[in-house]
Amino acid sequence: MSIWLLRLRLLDPGRVQLGFALRTLVAAVAALLIAGAVSRAGGLPGGIVVIATVVAVLVSRSLHGTSLTHRLSALVYVPVIGVAAAFVGRFMVGHAVLGAAVFVAAVGASRYLMRFGGKVRSFGRLALTPLISVLVVPVPPSAAKATGPFWGGLAGLIAVACVIAVQTLVPARPTRTAAAAALDLLAAIRSPRTRPHTLHRTALAVDDRLDAAVLPATAPDRAPLDALSAAVLTAEVLAMERASDTDRAPGAVGDPALDSALDAALADLRVRAAAVRGLASRARPTPEAPPVKRQGGGWRNVQPHTRLAAQLTAAMAVAFAVGHVVFPHRWMWPVITAFVVCSGARGRGDVVHKSGLRVAGAFAGAVTGTLAAHLVTGSPAAAITVIFGYLLAGLWLRERNYAVWAFCVTSVLSVLYSLNGEQGGALLVQRPEGILVGSACGIAAAYFVLPLHTERVMRARASSALRALQDLLGAVREPEPRPAAIRHLARQFDRAAQDLAQVAAPARAHRALFRVHGTVLFRRRHAEPPAPARAVFRRRRAEAAAHAADWADSLAACAHAARVLAATEPAALVASRRLLGLTALNVGQARRRLGHRPDAEPPRPAPGGPPHLLRLNTALAALYHQLPTPAPDSVTAPAAAAASG
């Protein structure tokens, strides 16, 4: 297999995201055709057709992986909100300021509802789709007068019905995609150019699909699925061990015993994947998110979701004001950008990081989209084909890199607005300007409106990861360890570490850009202060030297050792119970340090034992010492309460 073809396969192991993108695209095309027929029959303007298509794309993501009951409830929620959104859009045509205020309040309220969890959270997420569709496709004055608010509900009804029909008639097959991802893992292990994090991501994709699989009542035995999960874990651990041996001794001949064990594991992986591929299955609905736990501190320590809702409201309000003043005919570009960078933010660092990706992708998308719109001018069929091509690429690669999604969405909007008459070379400059202004509004809101610090969110995710690691160590220390339960707990720790990696991306980017130069400048420009301020100065200098991304890396380094534990024979685990007990104590000390407990003590070094346990204890010691000591007068909320996604 060509290395480029393999890399393309590993972008989406098992083609899970590609299947979702294709189903979304089919639902959007169906909504386009049905809404077009209704529009022609009723003599309605074409803007309603575009709104139905946009709502289908947005709703498809919200309803993906949900239960049938939840999808059917969207047939009521979305049309009702669509009527209200159409009314707001119509109101904005004649009353820009009041309409913008009502619109921003509705978006902020929908974002605030996501703090409650369960059906209320789902309702808030669904409520955003018609609102944003009206923003993306502003209804012209003539259309607003001709259609009225009722047709916004009809567009939402058509969109949701198409999404439900496609997701029901073409459901996801978790066992099939898990088997395909397992074969991708096999090909990745055989390729010498595959990076370890790519191997791990592919293995996690297999396990995610296996966990989501529900077998029919006639075949309730999950033994083939458990066997494939065990084979994937064994192959991943052996491949990582071989890669680490190669890194330690480049050019040296590999261990024959390790190579033989890996070949046997890959042969077993192929057999297990073939057995799972033939099983019928359906996807298990994603469980509803629990409500966010309230934290102490009263009004001085506002809830994270409340902070994020306030930031989104402020960013969009400022973007509306600046957009109407600076870009009176293209005010939607700053507003859409402000919504995108703040709607799913996890903290102020995430807003800055996402803004950078958004600006980079949107700049390229504005240029190429404007050029593509120029090429398809006068041919609506060609323009629609280009739009759906961009949508397919963006939906497929969205999870890999947000800049790709920003590129595709901006290109889609460029071509879409060309159908409404926006043309000219000046747009190559004006659209990126609007994107920059919207990003600036989002960043300003994240920093000055109830800011949510990135490290606070990182601590919440790290707390969940350490709790999962402690659960795993409790399972391996049982008198009779159960391999299936241990594998499940190891993958839970993997996913928790992956969640931490997502929120730590801004910290890693900050470290790469500013850490060295910033620390040097700090030491050069600041001489030793007088004695009263010396303690504060030294503490700040120590915090500058110990970056938040460092302890996130140390926690991530524990993941491979945890996977080795899950692949270890039960007899070997029983023989290492004493050392495992010491490791569990060290995890407890790291959790105390993370929670700013005064009784936290440095982890004790392991006197000896298996290499993976030595590496695990070394990583825990590094994590403990890299976590900064809190200031005596700081008020810190419980970490778990800051976990906002």
Helices and strands as residue ranges (DSSP letters): H 3-11, G 13-15, H 16-42, H 47-63, H 68-94, H 96-113, H 118-136, H 141-147, H 150-169, H 174-190, H 196-212, E 213-214, H 223-248, H 256-277, E 282-283, G 298-300, H 304-326, H 332-343, H 348-375, H 380-397, H 402-419, H 427-448, H 454-476, H 483-525, H 531-545, H 548-556, H 558-566, H 570-575, H 577-594, H 611-626, G 639-642
